[in-house]
Amino acid sequence: MDNNEKLLVEAVQGLLHGSLLGIKELHGEPKDHEHSHNQQFAWSNIQEAFATKILDSAFYDSVRSAFTAVHSHKYIDDPKFAPAFMAEMRSRAIPTTDQEKAIEALKTVVKEALDQKDERSKGWSENLDEIAKRMQDLESEPESNKPFTGGMP
């Protein structure tokens, strides 16, 4: 094989094995998941899982809206999430029984959704340190061009 054919084979192997910048997974075989959109998928999955847990609530829309309002600025594994969620539900005049059901649903979703990783770390590549190291080891330095001034000083 000539160099172009070798390069093509290497590029296809990299795509098939999901390696990023030619870096193999640190723990053996490549993982089956992607990293680029994982956090958004996780956020949406948590929203949907919570919604399915509270389907029988008479205040479904209000509870779900309160959950989304808090989840839009706090992670569900944050210790302050539940108190903020309770405060949001109280401000929407949701009855105490439905608030208790929502908190139980929240606890269930937290256990199911987080599978050994907290929500804030989803979406980040597990090889981030190696990627940063490789990016800093570039041989050429970037060039800086002076801005065009139109011939004026």
C-alpha positions, -999 to 999 in steps of 0.1 A, spaced: 0 0 0 11 35 -7 9 63 19 -25 76 7 -40 41 10 -25 37 45 -38 71 55 -73 62 43 -73 29 61 -62 46 93 -89 73 90 -116 47 85 -104 27 115 -104 59 136 -140 66 126 -151 30 132 -135 29 167 -147 63 177 -112 75 187 -108 112 192 -77 128 178 -62 93 175 -64 88 212 -77 53 222 -100 50 252 -79 49 284 -98 18 298 -95 -7 270 -122 -10 244 -138 21 229 -171 31 246 -204 28 228 -216 63 236 -208 96 221 -197 126 241 -208 156 221 -245 157 230 -246 136 261 -254 164 285 -284 176 265 -296 141 261 -292 135 298 -311 167 307 -340 157 283 -341 121 296 -343 134 332 -371 157 323 -390 128 306 -384 104 334 -397 128 360 -427 135 338 -436 98 336 -433 94 373 -459 121 380 -484 113 353 -511 104 378 -509 138 396 -539 161 393 -514 190 392 -492 174 365 -486 205 345 -478 227 375 -455 201 390 -437 195 358 -434 232 351 -419 237 386 -394 209 380 -384 224 347 -380 259 363 -356 246 389 -338 220 366 -331 248 341 -306 263 366 -297 235 391 -285 199 386 -308 173 402 -279 160 423 -274 194 438 -282 193 476 -302 225 471 -324 211 443 -351 195 465 -356 226 487 -357 249 457 -382 225 440 -404 225 471 -403 263 473 -412 265 436 -442 241 441 -453 260 472 -452 293 452 -475 276 426 -500 266 454 -496 228 447 -511 208 475 -488 191 501 -498 156 490 -488 163 454 -456 179 466 -446 148 486 -454 126 455 -432 149 434 -403 147 459 -406 109 459 -405 109 421 -375 131 422 -356 107 445 -365 78 421 -353 98 391 -320 107 408 -313 71 416 -321 59 381 -306 87 361 -272 92 375 -256 57 370 -223 64 388 -219 98 373 -232 131 384 -253 151 360 -227 179 355 -200 155 343 -221 140 315 -211 151 281 -174 157 289 -149 134 273 -133 110 296 -100 117 278 -101 154 284 -67 156 301 -50 137 273 -67 158 246 -56 190 264 -20 177 266 -20 168 229 -33 202 219 -6 220 239 22 199 224 18 213 189 51 220 172 42 252 154 32 285 171 2 304 159 9 335 138 -4 368 147 -13 392 119 -15 429 125 -50 443 117 -55 463 85 -56 500 93 -62 513 58 -26 527 55 -30 549 86 -6 547 115 
